[in-house]
């Protein structure tokens, strides 16, 4: 017991020493999580003036590439790395990369239909059909039947998707693959996919901008971008047959089952999760953290930032329309932090 106390004191002293040095951490990746990480970087610096955190929102694909080559200290992604990517990264930086969930978010269908101010409802078949290029008019029966009280125009649907490697795309495609066998067979899941139809925008910002300025368009973005840009977004029918709007409660509901059955490496999909009140296009977002970092001062600062994000930082989530992590997940992550070799 005394030895444990001494180790704890020594660890705390080492961390304080490291944070007393000027350290700059660089991260890159997910635009989905960028509003939250930017807020966290600012607030963490207020408490730790010697630590500067710079995060570039370049998309999850870019974040995976950069952390895998040691270009940045940590990555951000909304689609977990696969086994081949993890093995490739280990060969390049001589370290395992660990996934740490940091928050929960939702991807929502956003639209711009002149003269239509109603909150639309989308079925699984409608969303898959639109993005497969099979549903091309706004008043198509697959859309109109779910919105009988809305007068939808006989106008061509302009489909907007991401042009860059994107975790938001991974979540969207993962969902469509679960609800549409045709999508799964023809397109599949990935951060970058071969789109059957549509116009590409870079980042959640790019998709938001294209939808906002293009009449009769539809796109998909992380919830905070829809809210901040005041773009209408629809309800989506879940696996229980209920139309549900993305909210803190409906996203948290999606994570409830995963929290109890979380794999040891935290790589899990929660799209199309069960539950009457569950929003079906939800996901964890992850920080990608190398297990070992040669620069011990950077390593100590990164570890403290990660600990802070799982405790104090969680209080910032809901104000930016992200859901907090379940306590069961945070407890398991605390144990995983102990395996970091710095």
C-alpha positions as CSV (number, residue, x, y, z in Angstrom):
1,X,0.0,0.0,0.0
2,X,2.8,2.4,1.0
3,X,4.6,1.5,-2.3
4,X,1.4,2.4,-4.3
5,X,1.2,5.7,-2.5
6,X,4.8,6.5,-3.2
7,X,4.4,5.6,-6.9
8,X,1.3,7.8,-7.1
9,X,3.2,10.7,-5.6
10,X,6.2,10.1,-7.9
11,X,3.9,10.0,-10.9
12,X,2.1,13.2,-9.9
13,X,5.4,14.9,-9.3
14,X,6.8,13.8,-12.7
15,X,3.6,15.1,-14.4
16,X,3.8,18.4,-12.7
17,X,7.5,18.7,-13.7
18,X,6.7,17.9,-17.3
19,X,3.8,20.4,-17.5
20,X,6.1,23.1,-16.0
21,X,8.1,22.9,-19.3
22,X,6.9,24.7,-22.5
23,X,5.4,22.0,-24.7
24,X,3.5,22.2,-28.0
25,X,1.3,19.2,-29.0
26,X,0.0,18.8,-32.5
27,X,-3.0,16.9,-33.5
28,X,-4.9,16.5,-36.8
29,X,-7.9,14.6,-38.2
30,X,-11.6,14.5,-37.6
31,X,-13.7,17.6,-38.5
32,X,-16.6,15.9,-36.7
33,X,-14.7,16.4,-33.4
34,X,-13.0,19.7,-34.3
35,X,-15.3,22.1,-32.4
36,X,-14.9,20.1,-29.3
37,X,-11.1,19.6,-29.5
38,X,-10.6,23.3,-30.2
39,X,-12.6,24.2,-27.1
40,X,-10.7,21.6,-25.1
41,X,-7.3,22.9,-26.3
42,X,-8.3,26.5,-25.3
43,X,-9.6,25.4,-21.8
44,X,-6.7,23.1,-21.1
45,X,-4.2,25.9,-21.8
46,X,-6.0,28.1,-19.3
47,X,-5.3,25.5,-16.6
48,X,-1.9,24.6,-18.0
49,X,-0.3,27.7,-19.6
50,X,2.9,25.9,-20.6
51,X,1.0,23.5,-22.9
52,X,0.0,24.7,-26.4
53,X,-2.3,22.3,-28.4
54,X,-2.7,22.9,-32.1
55,X,-5.4,20.8,-33.8
56,X,-5.9,20.8,-37.6
57,X,-9.3,19.6,-38.9
58,X,-8.2,17.8,-42.0
59,X,-10.6,14.8,-41.9
60,X,-10.2,11.4,-40.2
61,X,-8.3,9.9,-43.1
62,X,-5.7,12.6,-42.9
63,X,-5.5,12.2,-39.1
64,X,-4.9,8.5,-39.5
65,X,-2.2,9.1,-42.1
66,X,-0.4,11.8,-40.0
67,X,-0.4,10.0,-36.7
68,X,0.7,6.8,-38.5
69,X,3.9,8.5,-39.8
70,X,4.6,10.5,-36.6
71,X,3.8,13.8,-38.3
72,X,1.5,14.7,-35.4
73,X,1.4,13.7,-31.7
74,X,-2.2,12.5,-31.8
75,X,-4.9,11.9,-34.4
76,X,-8.6,12.3,-34.4
77,X,-11.0,9.9,-36.1
78,X,-14.6,8.9,-36.2
79,X,-14.0,5.6,-38.0
80,X,-11.6,3.3,-36.1
81,X,-8.3,2.2,-37.8
82,X,-8.5,-1.3,-39.2
83,X,-5.9,-4.0,-38.4
84,X,-3.9,-3.4,-41.5
85,X,-3.6,0.3,-40.8
86,X,-2.5,-0.4,-37.2
87,X,0.1,-2.8,-38.4
88,X,1.4,-0.3,-41.0
89,X,1.6,2.5,-38.4
90,X,3.5,0.3,-36.0
91,X,6.0,-0.5,-38.7
92,X,6.6,3.2,-39.3
93,X,6.6,4.7,-35.8
94,X,7.6,1.6,-33.9
95,X,4.7,2.0,-31.5
96,X,1.2,0.7,-31.1
97,X,-1.6,3.2,-31.7
98,X,-4.4,3.1,-29.1
99,X,-8.0,4.3,-29.6
100,X,-9.5,6.4,-26.8
101,X,-13.1,7.4,-27.2
102,X,-13.6,11.1,-26.2
103,X,-17.2,11.8,-26.9
104,X,-20.3,10.8,-28.8
105,X,-21.9,12.6,-31.7
106,X,-24.5,12.2,-34.4
107,X,-24.4,12.5,-38.2
108,X,-27.6,14.0,-39.6
109,X,-29.2,14.4,-43.0
110,X,-29.3,18.1,-43.8
111,X,-31.3,19.6,-46.7
112,X,-32.1,22.8,-48.5
113,X,-35.5,22.7,-50.2
114,X,-36.9,26.2,-51.1
115,X,-40.3,26.7,-49.6
116,X,-40.1,23.7,-47.3
117,X,-39.5,24.6,-43.7
118,X,-40.9,21.3,-42.2
119,X,-38.7,18.9,-40.3
120,X,-38.6,15.9,-42.7
121,X,-38.6,12.3,-41.9
122,X,-36.3,9.9,-43.7
123,X,-36.6,6.1,-43.8
124,X,-33.6,3.8,-44.3
125,X,-34.7,3.0,-47.8
126,X,-35.0,6.7,-48.7
127,X,-31.5,7.6,-47.5
128,X,-29.9,4.6,-49.2
129,X,-31.9,5.2,-52.4
130,X,-30.9,8.9,-52.6
131,X,-27.2,8.2,-52.1
132,X,-27.3,5.3,-54.5
133,X,-28.7,7.6,-57.1
134,X,-32.0,5.7,-57.4
135,X,-34.2,8.3,-55.8
136,X,-33.8,11.5,-57.7
137,X,-36.8,13.7,-57.0
138,X,-37.9,15.2,-53.7
139,X,-41.5,14.1,-54.2
140,X,-40.5,10.5,-54.8
141,X,-42.9,8.2,-53.0
142,X,-40.2,6.9,-50.7
143,X,-39.8,10.4,-49.3
144,X,-43.3,11.7,-49.7
145,X,-44.9,8.7,-47.9
146,X,-43.0,9.4,-44.8
147,X,-44.0,13.1,-44.9
148,X,-47.7,13.1,-46.0
149,X,-48.4,16.6,-44.7
150,X,-45.5,18.2,-46.5
151,X,-45.8,19.4,-50.1
152,X,-42.5,18.3,-51.6
153,X,-41.4,19.7,-55.0
154,X,-41.0,17.8,-58.2
155,X,-37.3,18.9,-58.2
156,X,-34.1,17.0,-58.8
157,X,-32.2,16.1,-55.6
158,X,-28.6,17.4,-55.6
159,X,-26.6,14.9,-53.5
160,X,-23.6,16.3,-51.5
161,X,-21.0,14.1,-49.9
162,X,-17.4,14.5,-48.6
163,X,-14.6,14.8,-51.0
164,X,-11.9,13.9,-48.4
165,X,-11.1,10.9,-46.3
166,X,-13.7,11.3,-43.6
167,X,-14.8,9.6,-40.4
168,X,-18.2,11.3,-40.9
169,X,-18.4,9.4,-44.2
170,X,-17.4,6.2,-42.4
171,X,-20.3,6.6,-40.0
172,X,-22.7,7.4,-42.8
173,X,-21.6,4.5,-45.0
174,X,-21.5,2.1,-42.0
175,X,-25.1,2.9,-41.3
176,X,-26.2,2.6,-44.9
177,X,-24.4,-0.8,-45.1
178,X,-26.3,-2.1,-42.1
179,X,-29.7,-1.0,-43.5
180,X,-29.3,-1.5,-47.2
181,X,-27.9,-4.8,-48.7
182,X,-27.6,-3.0,-52.0
183,X,-25.4,-0.3,-50.5
184,X,-23.3,-2.9,-48.7
185,X,-22.8,-4.8,-51.9
186,X,-22.2,-1.9,-54.3
187,X,-20.4,0.7,-52.2
188,X,-19.6,-0.6,-48.7
189,X,-17.9,1.1,-45.7
190,X,-14.9,3.3,-45.6
191,X,-13.6,6.8,-44.9
192,X,-13.2,7.2,-48.7
193,X,-15.6,5.4,-51.0
194,X,-16.6,5.5,-54.6
195,X,-19.7,7.6,-54.6
196,X,-22.5,6.5,-57.0
197,X,-23.7,10.1,-57.3
198,X,-23.2,13.6,-56.0
199,X,-20.9,16.6,-55.5
200,X,-18.1,16.6,-53.0
201,X,-17.3,19.1,-50.3
202,X,-14.2,19.2,-48.1
203,X,-14.8,18.7,-44.4
204,X,-18.1,19.1,-42.5
205,X,-17.7,22.8,-43.2
206,X,-17.6,22.2,-47.0
207,X,-20.6,20.0,-47.0
208,X,-22.5,22.4,-44.8
209,X,-21.6,25.3,-47.1
210,X,-22.6,23.5,-50.3
211,X,-26.0,22.4,-48.9
212,X,-26.7,25.9,-47.5
213,X,-26.0,27.6,-50.9
214,X,-27.5,25.0,-53.2
215,X,-31.2,24.7,-53.6
216,X,-32.8,21.2,-53.4
217,X,-29.6,19.7,-52.0
218,X,-29.1,17.0,-49.3
219,X,-25.9,16.2,-47.4
220,X,-24.7,14.7,-44.1
221,X,-22.8,16.5,-41.4
222,X,-22.1,16.2,-37.7
223,X,-24.9,17.6,-35.6
224,X,-23.0,20.7,-34.3
225,X,-22.5,21.9,-37.9
226,X,-26.2,21.7,-38.7
227,X,-27.0,23.6,-35.5
228,X,-24.3,26.3,-35.9
229,X,-25.1,26.9,-39.6
230,X,-28.9,26.8,-39.0
231,X,-29.5,24.1,-41.6
232,X,-32.6,22.0,-41.3
233,X,-32.0,18.4,-40.5
234,X,-34.3,15.5,-40.5
235,X,-35.5,12.6,-38.3
236,X,-34.3,9.1,-39.2
237,X,-36.3,5.9,-38.7
238,X,-34.5,3.6,-36.4
239,X,-34.4,-0.2,-36.2
240,X,-37.5,-0.1,-33.9
241,X,-39.4,1.6,-36.6
242,X,-39.5,5.0,-34.8
243,X,-38.6,8.3,-36.4
244,X,-36.1,9.9,-34.0
245,X,-34.3,13.3,-34.1
246,X,-30.7,13.5,-33.2
247,X,-30.3,14.8,-29.6
248,X,-28.1,14.3,-26.6
249,X,-30.6,11.8,-25.2
250,X,-31.1,9.8,-28.4
251,X,-27.3,9.6,-29.0
252,X,-26.6,8.5,-25.4
253,X,-29.2,5.8,-25.9
254,X,-27.3,4.5,-28.9
255,X,-24.2,4.0,-26.7
256,X,-25.9,2.3,-23.8
257,X,-25.5,-1.2,-25.2
258,X,-21.9,-0.6,-26.4
259,X,-20.9,0.7,-23.0
260,X,-21.6,-2.7,-21.5
261,X,-20.0,-4.7,-24.2
262,X,-17.1,-2.4,-25.2
263,X,-14.2,-4.4,-26.8
264,X,-10.8,-4.0,-25.1
265,X,-9.4,-1.8,-27.9
266,X,-12.5,0.4,-27.9
267,X,-13.1,-0.1,-31.7
268,X,-16.8,-0.4,-31.9
269,X,-19.7,0.7,-34.2
270,X,-23.0,1.9,-32.7
271,X,-24.9,2.8,-35.9
272,X,-28.3,1.2,-36.2
273,X,-28.3,0.4,-32.5
274,X,-31.4,-1.1,-30.9
275,X,-33.9,0.9,-28.8
276,X,-37.1,2.8,-29.5
277,X,-35.6,6.2,-28.6
278,X,-32.2,5.5,-30.2
279,X,-30.9,7.8,-33.0
280,X,-29.5,5.4,-35.5
281,X,-26.6,7.4,-37.1
282,X,-24.4,7.9,-34.0
283,X,-20.8,7.2,-33.2
284,X,-18.0,7.5,-30.7
285,X,-15.1,9.8,-31.8
286,X,-11.6,8.7,-30.9
287,X,-8.2,10.2,-30.2
288,X,-5.5,8.1,-31.7
289,X,-2.6,8.0,-29.2
290,X,0.8,6.3,-29.7
291,X,1.6,4.0,-26.8
292,X,5.2,5.3,-26.8
293,X,6.6,8.8,-27.6
294,X,10.3,9.5,-27.6
295,X,9.8,13.0,-26.2
296,X,8.9,12.3,-22.6
297,X,7.7,15.9,-21.9
298,X,5.3,15.7,-24.8
299,X,4.2,12.3,-23.7
300,X,3.5,13.5,-20.2
301,X,1.6,16.5,-21.5
302,X,-0.4,14.3,-23.9
303,X,-1.3,11.9,-21.1
304,X,-2.5,14.8,-18.9
305,X,-4.6,16.2,-21.7
306,X,-6.2,12.8,-22.3
307,X,-7.0,12.5,-18.6
308,X,-8.4,16.0,-18.5
309,X,-10.6,15.3,-21.6
310,X,-12.1,12.3,-19.9
311,X,-12.9,14.2,-16.7
312,X,-13.2,18.0,-16.7
313,X,-13.4,18.1,-20.5
314,X,-16.6,16.0,-20.5
315,X,-18.5,19.0,-19.0
316,X,-17.9,20.8,-22.3
317,X,-19.5,18.2,-24.5
318,X,-23.2,19.0,-24.2
319,X,-22.8,22.7,-24.9
320,X,-21.5,21.8,-28.3
321,X,-24.2,19.1,-28.9
322,X,-21.9,16.1,-28.2
323,X,-23.0,13.5,-25.7
324,X,-20.8,12.6,-22.7
325,X,-19.1,9.3,-22.6
326,X,-20.8,6.6,-20.4
327,X,-19.1,6.2,-17.0
328,X,-18.3,2.5,-17.8
329,X,-16.3,3.6,-20.8
330,X,-14.4,6.3,-19.0
331,X,-13.5,3.8,-16.2
332,X,-12.1,1.3,-18.8
333,X,-10.2,4.1,-20.5
334,X,-8.6,5.1,-17.2
335,X,-7.1,1.6,-17.1
336,X,-5.9,1.9,-20.7
337,X,-4.1,5.2,-20.0
338,X,-2.0,3.2,-17.5
339,X,-0.5,1.2,-20.4
340,X,1.0,4.4,-22.1
341,X,4.7,4.2,-21.8
342,X,5.4,7.8,-20.8
